[in-house]
């Protein structure tokens, strides 16, 4: 996860922008960017955010 922001707020913005503009779901984003989905979900949960599948965003 070295090519993505390490700061949770920057990561939130980065992920939601990518999900909104380029990817229809988190699995697609993780596959395209070679990211570990579980690691992303865990990191975001530690910052107080969860992925909402129906909205296709973290909040």
C-alpha positions in Angstrom: 0.0 0.0 0.0 2.9 2.3 -0.7 1.3 4.2 -3.7 -1.8 5.4 -1.7 -2.0 8.0 1.1 -1.1 6.8 4.5 -3.0 9.6 6.3 -6.6 8.3 7.0 -8.4 11.5 5.9 -6.3 11.7 2.7 -6.9 7.9 2.1 -10.7 8.5 2.6 -10.7 11.2 0.0 -8.5 9.2 -2.4 -10.6 6.0 -2.1 -14.0 7.8 -2.5 -12.8 9.8 -5.5 -11.5 6.6 -7.2 -14.8 4.8 -6.3 -16.9 7.7 -7.6 -15.0 8.3 -10.8 -13.5 5.0 -11.9 -14.7 1.9 -10.1 -18.1 0.4 -9.5 -17.1 -1.3 -6.3 -14.3 -1.8 -3.8 -13.3 -5.2 -5.2 -12.8 -3.6 -8.6 -10.7 -0.8 -7.2 -8.5 -3.2 -5.1 -8.0 -5.5 -8.1 -7.1 -2.6 -10.4 -4.7 -1.0 -8.0 -3.3 -4.2 -6.6 -4.5 -3.4 -3.0 -5.4 -5.8 -0.2 -9.1 -5.2 0.4 -9.0 -6.6 3.9 -6.1 -4.3 4.8 -7.9 -1.2 3.3 -11.1 -2.0 5.2 -9.2 -2.6 8.4 -7.3 0.7 8.1 -10.4 2.6 7.3 -12.3 1.0 10.2 -9.5 2.0 12.6 -10.1 5.6 11.5 -13.8 5.2 12.1 -15.0 4.7 8.5 -16.8 1.7 6.9 -17.5 0.9 3.3 -21.1 1.2 2.2 -21.6 -1.1 -0.7 -24.9 0.4 -1.9 -23.4 3.9 -1.9 -20.0 2.7 -3.1 -18.1 4.9 -0.7 -16.5 4.9 2.7 -18.2 7.0 5.4 
